[in-house]
């Protein structure tokens, strides 16, 4: 019905100009009839009568008479000589032409009404490349967030209206009643409304912060700088306020064989590397690399001392077939100049035989409701299957999680997906293994590990998930042994841990030379459904 109403409206809009043209035609025909013979006058009267009938039908909506009259008029003159049969054919042709014109006009109107979503308040942010405006992830674009984000999330949404995460039905037949149960819905409204809002606020902060982090994480960035920027933005958008809101734990940025719990300290000059050969097929010191490194040196006058110190202290580990970076750059100093020398230093600091695989794991909380979410970054495409394995295994765990589901069944589903992948690194194929002694976990108020573990391999604990619980579903895929060990502490830090003054969360490492990828989401066991709180359009 809506389509029909729209077409009739278009016809009614076109009717007045058609009537004016018809009146003009009638006047012209009357003048012609004054000088014509009796037969011509009779034909003119007959044509007038015919046109009046057509006008009446158009007003009643029975026939589309509002035609482009230019063609109809010419045909009408011929029809006046040929007779009534010719006039009838012309009326049909005019009606068909009118219908076609009306449809074209309607299509044009629809095209003009479509547009890019705009922000109702503030200048708003530009939609980032490869990101569409979806129902919950990019809602800050429509609500006036800046680019980069600077407005606390609580200023973008009214209380109780923070975006909902992805909604999934509880698995298993015994949970089929939950999604439509009015009793469970009433229970949610009475008991959990405030809880949901706090968790969703923290989740929206996480989405916006990680979108910001993804925009500046590039090869060559210092890990300490990356973590500092991320945590400052996290505090800003959550509007840090003591124990009421803030970051949930230190940001993790574990590289390669280090699976988790690595955080850089002040003075740590570790940078994120990309594979030189994959980025510059012509060789690690081809023209593109020269231009990029020289541009960096020109823009960073203080890089001289830092790069020379980094290179002079380097051993022949990353580049076994080459001399040390400093000596290599000194050999080219006389040929390419001082700027080129530093460019070579940049090349050895930024680019290796293999790129880095970095796990970014950070959390945010609102009144103790923690969102724990992680993803993996790599600028070397040969690691894409490894990242995909961890991402899809996490999604499989989420799909199989639900109220009264045994935790070991979730682990079995994760392992099945994870170990169906393999990855080829420099011509050698490695199976992707689930790291069997790492797992997801339940989350409590102000407690990141609340007691229950979600395995990522089959077997293990058959404890069931319960209504109202939060879980971090996280998976780790490795090209190594699939088993991590703790990195030992040294010096004063070991003494603090031994004395119990600080809690120990040492870096967890697989065998050196291997690569580990991680993905993680926080989910909530609602009475009616499973809500993936941290879901975004990035992963």
C-alpha positions in Angstrom: 0.0 0.0 0.0 2.8 2.5 0.7 4.1 2.1 -2.8 0.7 2.8 -4.3 0.2 5.9 -2.1 3.5 7.3 -3.1 2.7 6.9 -6.9 -0.7 8.6 -6.5 0.9 11.5 -4.7 3.3 12.0 -7.6 0.5 12.0 -10.1 -1.5 14.6 -8.1 1.5 16.9 -8.0 1.9 16.7 -11.8 -1.9 17.2 -12.5 -2.0 21.1 -12.4 0.6 21.7 -15.1 -1.2 19.1 -17.3 -4.5 20.9 -16.9 -3.0 24.2 -17.9 -1.6 22.7 -21.0 -4.9 21.1 -21.9 -6.7 24.4 -21.4 -4.2 26.0 -23.8 -4.9 23.3 -26.3 -8.6 23.8 -26.1 -8.3 27.6 -26.8 -6.1 26.9 -29.8 -8.6 24.3 -31.1 -11.5 26.8 -30.7 -9.7 29.4 -32.8 -9.0 26.7 -35.4 -12.7 25.7 -35.3 -13.8 29.3 -36.2 -12.3 29.1 -39.6 -12.8 25.4 -40.3 -15.8 23.9 -42.1 -18.7 22.2 -40.5 -17.0 18.8 -40.5 -13.8 20.2 -38.9 -15.9 21.9 -36.2 -17.8 18.7 -35.5 -14.4 16.9 -35.1 -13.1 19.6 -32.8 -16.2 19.3 -30.5 -15.8 15.6 -30.4 -12.2 16.0 -29.4 -13.1 18.5 -26.6 -15.6 16.0 -25.2 -13.0 13.3 -25.3 -10.4 15.5 -23.5 -12.9 16.4 -20.7 -13.5 12.7 -20.1 -9.8 12.1 -19.8 -9.5 15.0 -17.3 -12.2 13.6 -15.2 -10.6 10.1 -15.1 -7.2 11.7 -14.1 -8.8 13.6 -11.2 -10.4 10.3 -9.9 -7.2 8.5 -10.1 -8.5 5.9 -12.6 -6.0 6.7 -15.4 -2.7 8.5 -15.5 -3.7 11.4 -17.8 -1.1 13.9 -16.7 1.2 13.0 -19.6 4.0 14.9 -21.3 1.5 16.8 -23.5 4.0 17.8 -26.2 3.8 14.4 -27.8 0.1 13.9 -27.1 -0.7 17.2 -28.8 0.9 16.3 -32.0 -0.8 13.0 -32.0 -4.1 14.6 -31.2 -3.9 16.8 -34.4 -3.5 13.7 -36.5 -6.2 11.9 -34.5 -8.7 14.7 -35.2 -8.4 13.9 -38.9 -8.2 10.1 -38.6 -11.1 9.7 -36.1 -11.9 8.3 -32.7 -9.9 5.1 -33.0 -6.7 7.1 -33.4 -7.6 9.3 -30.4 -8.0 6.3 -28.2 -4.6 4.9 -29.1 -3.0 8.3 -28.4 -4.6 8.4 -24.9 -3.2 5.0 -24.1 0.3 6.0 -25.3 0.1 9.2 -23.3 -0.9 7.3 -20.2 2.0 4.9 -20.5 4.4 7.8 -21.0 3.0 9.5 -17.9 3.4 6.4 -15.8 7.0 6.1 -16.8 7.7 9.7 -16.0 6.1 9.4 -12.6 8.2 6.3 -11.7 11.4 8.1 -12.8 10.4 11.1 -10.6 9.7 8.9 -7.7 13.1 7.1 -8.0 14.9 10.4 -8.2 13.2 11.6 -5.1 14.2 8.5 -3.2 17.8 8.9 -4.3 17.9 12.5 -3.1 16.5 11.6 0.3 19.3 9.2 1.1 22.3 10.6 2.9 25.2 10.1 5.3 24.2 10.0 8.9 24.9 13.2 10.7 25.6 14.0 14.3 22.7 15.7 16.1 25.0 17.4 18.5 28.5 18.8 18.2 30.8 18.6 15.2 30.9 14.9 15.3 33.7 12.6 14.0 34.4 11.4 10.5 33.5 7.8 9.9 36.9 6.0 10.1 38.1 4.1 7.0 36.7 0.5 6.8 34.2 1.3 9.6 30.5 1.5 8.9 28.0 3.2 11.2 26.3 0.2 12.9 23.7 -0.2 15.6 26.0 -0.1 18.6 29.7 0.2 17.8 29.9 3.5 16.1 27.0 5.1 17.9 29.5 7.7 19.2 29.7 9.1 15.6 26.0 9.9 15.7 26.1 11.3 19.3 28.8 13.9 18.7 32.1 12.4 19.7 35.1 14.2 18.3 38.0 12.8 16.2 40.2 11.9 18.0 37.8 11.2 20.9 37.9 13.7 23.7 34.4 13.8 25.3 33.8 11.4 28.2 31.3 8.7 27.1 28.9 9.6 29.9 28.4 13.0 28.3 27.3 11.4 25.0 24.6 9.2 26.4 21.8 9.6 29.0 21.8 7.4 32.0 20.3 4.0 31.1 20.8 4.4 27.4 24.4 3.1 26.8 24.6 0.9 23.7 23.7 -2.7 24.1 26.2 -5.3 23.0 25.7 -8.2 20.6 22.7 -10.4 21.7 22.9 -14.2 21.3 20.5 -16.9 22.4 21.5 -19.3 25.1 22.7 -22.6 23.5 21.1 -26.0 24.3 17.5 -27.0 24.1 16.9 -26.6 27.8 17.5 -22.9 27.4 15.2 -22.3 24.5 12.4 -20.8 26.7 14.6 -17.9 28.0 14.5 -15.6 25.0 10.7 -15.3 25.1 10.1 -15.7 28.8 8.1 -12.7 30.2 9.1 -13.8 33.7 12.8 -13.6 32.9 12.3 -10.2 31.2 10.6 -8.9 34.3 13.4 -10.3 36.5 16.0 -8.4 34.3 14.1 -5.1 34.7 13.9 -5.5 38.5 17.3 -6.8 39.4 19.8 -6.1 36.7 18.9 -2.8 35.0 21.5 -0.7 36.8 24.2 -3.4 36.5 23.7 -3.6 32.8 24.1 0.1 32.3 27.4 0.2 34.2 28.9 -2.6 32.2 27.7 -1.1 28.9 29.2 2.2 29.7 32.5 0.5 30.4 32.2 -1.4 27.1 31.5 1.7 25.1 34.6 3.3 26.6 36.6 0.3 25.6 35.3 0.4 22.0 36.2 4.1 21.6 39.6 3.8 23.2 40.6 0.8 21.1 39.4 2.5 17.9 41.6 5.4 18.9 44.6 3.0 19.6 44.1 1.3 16.2 44.5 4.6 14.5 48.0 5.3 15.9 49.6 1.8 16.3 52.1 1.7 13.6 55.5 0.1 13.0 58.2 1.9 14.8 56.1 3.0 17.8 57.6 2.5 21.2 55.5 0.1 23.3 55.8 2.4 26.3 54.5 5.3 24.3 51.6 3.2 22.9 50.6 2.1 26.4 50.9 5.6 27.8 48.6 7.1 25.1 46.1 4.3 25.4 45.8 4.5 29.2 45.6 8.3 29.2 42.7 8.1 26.7 41.1 5.4 28.7 41.1 7.6 31.8 39.8 10.5 29.9 36.8 8.8 28.2 35.8 6.9 31.3 36.2 10.1 33.4 38.5 8.4 36.0 37.2 8.9 39.5 39.0 6.9 42.2 37.4 3.5 42.6 34.2 4.5 40.8 35.7 4.6 37.3 39.1 4.1 35.7 41.4 1.6 34.0 41.0 -2.0 35.2 44.6 -3.2 35.0 47.9 -2.2 33.3 47.9 -2.5 29.5 49.5 -5.6 28.1 51.4 -5.5 24.8 53.1 -8.9 24.7 55.2 -9.6 21.6 55.7 -12.8 19.6 56.4 -15.8 21.9 55.3 -13.9 25.0 51.6 -14.8 25.3 50.4 -12.5 28.1 51.2 -10.1 31.0 54.0 -8.2 29.5 53.8 -4.4 30.2 56.7 -2.1 29.4 58.3 0.1 32.1 59.9 3.5 31.9 63.1 3.3 30.0 62.0 0.3 27.8 62.8 1.3 24.2 61.2 -1.8 22.6 59.4 -0.9 19.3 56.9 -2.6 17.1 58.6 -4.0 14.0 57.3 -5.0 10.6 58.9 -7.5 8.3 61.2 -5.5 5.9 60.9 -8.0 3.1 57.1 -8.1 3.1 56.8 -4.3 3.3 59.6 -3.5 0.8 59.8 -6.4 -1.7 62.8 -4.8 -3.4 64.8 -5.4 -0.3 65.0 -4.0 3.2 67.0 -1.0 2.1 65.2 -0.1 -1.1 64.1 3.5 -2.0 60.7 3.4 -0.1 62.5 2.5 3.1 65.1 5.3 2.6 62.4 7.9 2.0 60.4 6.8 5.1 63.4 6.6 7.4 65.0 9.8 6.2 61.6 11.6 6.7 61.5 10.3 10.3 65.0 11.5 11.0 64.3 14.9 9.6 61.1 15.2 11.7 62.8 14.0 14.9 66.1 15.8 15.5 66.6 14.1 18.8 66.6 10.6 17.2 70.4 10.7 16.6 71.4 9.9 20.1 68.7 7.3 20.7 69.2 5.4 17.5 73.0 5.4 17.8 72.6 4.1 21.4 70.2 1.4 20.3 72.3 0.3 17.4 75.6 0.3 19.2 74.2 -1.9 21.9 72.6 -4.3 19.5 74.0 -7.8 18.9 73.8 -9.8 15.8 70.6 -11.6 16.8 67.9 -10.2 14.6 70.2 -10.1 11.5 72.6 -13.1 11.7 73.7 -12.6 8.1 74.6 -8.9 8.5 77.1 -7.0 10.5 75.8 -5.0 13.5 73.5 -2.1 12.6 75.9 0.6 13.6 78.8 -0.8 11.6 76.5 -1.4 8.6 75.3 2.2 8.7 78.9 3.5 9.2 79.9 1.7 6.0 77.3 3.8 4.1 77.9 7.0 5.9 80.5 8.3 3.4 78.2 7.5 0.5 74.9 8.6 1.7 75.6 11.2 4.5 74.7 11.5 8.1 70.9 11.5 7.6 71.2 8.3 5.6 73.3 6.8 8.5 70.4 7.4 10.9 68.0 6.1 8.3 69.9 2.8 8.3 69.7 2.8 12.1 65.9 3.3 11.8 65.8 0.5 9.4 67.4 -1.9 11.8 65.4 -0.7 14.8 62.0 -0.8 12.9 62.4 -3.7 10.4 63.4 -7.3 11.1 63.5 -10.5 9.2 60.1 -11.2 10.7 57.4 -8.8 11.8 56.1 -8.7 15.4 52.9 -10.2 16.6 51.6 -8.0 19.4 48.7 -8.8 21.8 47.0 -5.6 23.1 45.0 -6.4 26.2 43.5 -3.6 28.3 40.5 -3.1 30.6 38.2 -0.5 31.8 35.7 -0.4 34.7 32.7 1.5 36.0 32.0 1.0 39.7 33.8 -2.3 39.6 32.2 -3.7 36.5 35.2 -4.7 34.4 35.4 -5.0 30.6 38.4 -7.2 29.7 39.0 -7.3 25.9 42.0 -8.0 23.7 43.1 -8.3 20.1 46.3 -9.0 18.1 48.2 -6.6 15.8 50.6 -7.7 13.1 51.7 -5.8 10.0 53.1 -9.0 8.4 50.4 -10.7 6.3 51.9 -14.2 6.7 50.6 -14.2 10.3 47.0 -13.5 9.2 45.9 -17.2 9.5 47.3 -17.3 13.1 45.2 -14.2 14.0 42.1 -15.6 12.3 42.5 -18.9 14.2 42.4 -17.1 17.5 39.6 -14.7 16.5 37.4 -17.5 15.2 38.1 -19.8 18.2 37.0 -17.0 20.5 33.8 -16.6 18.6 33.2 -20.3 18.8 33.6 -20.2 22.6 31.1 -17.3 22.8 28.6 -19.2 20.7 28.8 -22.2 22.9 28.7 -20.3 26.2 25.4 -20.1 28.1 23.6 -20.6 31.4 24.1 -24.2 32.7 26.6 -25.0 30.0 29.7 -27.0 31.4 32.9 -25.0 31.0 34.8 -28.0 29.6 32.4 -28.1 26.6 33.2 -24.5 25.8 36.9 -25.4 25.9 36.3 -28.4 23.5 34.5 -26.1 21.0 37.4 -23.6 21.2 40.1 -26.2 20.6 38.3 -27.8 17.6 38.2 -24.5 15.8 41.7 -23.3 16.8 43.5 -26.4 15.8 41.8 -26.6 12.4 44.2 -23.8 11.3 47.8 -23.8 10.2 50.1 -21.0 9.3 53.0 -20.8 6.8 56.0 -18.7 8.0 58.9 -18.3 5.6 58.0 -21.5 3.7 57.6 -23.7 6.8 54.0 -24.7 7.8 53.1 -24.8 11.5 49.9 -26.2 13.1 48.2 -23.7 15.3 47.8 -25.1 18.9 45.6 -23.9 21.7 47.8 -22.9 24.7 46.6 -25.5 27.1 47.6 -23.9 30.3 46.0 -20.5 29.5 42.2 -19.9 29.8 39.4 -17.5 30.1 37.9 -16.6 33.5 34.9 -15.3 35.3 34.9 -11.6 36.4 33.5 -10.3 39.6 33.1 -6.7 41.0 36.6 -5.2 41.3 38.0 -8.7 40.6 39.5 -9.6 37.3 39.7 -13.4 38.0 36.7 -14.4 40.1 37.3 -18.1 40.5 36.0 -20.0 37.5 38.3 -20.8 34.6 37.1 -21.3 31.0 39.5 -23.7 29.4 40.5 -23.5 25.7 41.1 -27.2 25.3 38.9 -30.2 25.8 38.7 -31.9 29.2 39.0 -30.1 32.5 36.5 -28.7 34.9 32.8 -29.4 34.3 31.6 -26.5 36.4 28.6 -24.8 34.8 28.1 -21.2 33.9 25.4 -19.5 36.0 22.9 -16.7 35.5 24.2 -13.2 36.1 27.9 -14.1 35.7 30.4 -12.2 33.7 33.0 -14.2 31.7 36.1 -13.2 29.7 36.2 -15.6 26.8 39.8 -15.5 25.6 41.9 -17.8 23.5 45.6 -18.1 22.7 46.8 -19.8 19.5 50.5 -20.7 19.2 53.0 -22.0 16.6 55.1 -23.3 19.4 54.6 -26.0 22.1 51.2 -24.7 23.1 52.4 -24.4 26.7 53.6 -21.3 28.5 55.9 -20.8 31.5 56.5 -17.9 33.7 59.4 -15.5 33.0 61.5 -15.3 36.1 61.8 -12.0 38.0 65.1 -10.4 38.8 66.5 -8.0 41.3 64.3 -5.8 43.5 61.1 -6.9 41.7 61.7 -10.5 42.8 62.2 -9.3 46.4 58.9 -7.4 46.4 57.0 -10.4 45.1 58.7 -12.7 47.6 57.7 -10.4 50.5 54.1 -10.3 49.3 54.1 -6.5 48.8 53.0 -6.9 45.2 51.0 -9.5 43.4 52.9 -11.5 40.8 51.6 -11.5 37.2 54.8 -12.5 35.4 55.0 -12.6 31.6 53.9 -16.0 30.3 56.0 -17.3 27.4 56.0 -20.1 24.9 59.2 -21.3 23.4 61.4 -18.6 21.8 61.0 -18.2 18.1 57.3 -19.1 18.2 54.3 -16.7 17.8 51.2 -16.4 19.9 47.9 -14.6 18.9 45.1 -13.7 21.3 41.5 -12.5 21.1 39.2 -11.8 24.0 35.6 -10.6 24.7 33.6 -10.0 27.9 30.2 -11.6 27.9 27.3 -11.5 30.4 24.9 -14.4 31.3 21.6 -12.5 31.2 18.5 -14.5 32.2 17.1 -14.1 28.7 20.2 -14.2 26.5 24.0 -13.9 26.3 25.2 -10.3 25.7 28.7 -9.9 24.2 29.4 -6.6 25.9 32.6 -5.7 24.2 31.7 -6.6 20.7 32.6 -4.1 18.1 32.7 -3.8 14.3 36.5 -4.3 14.4 36.2 -7.8 15.9 
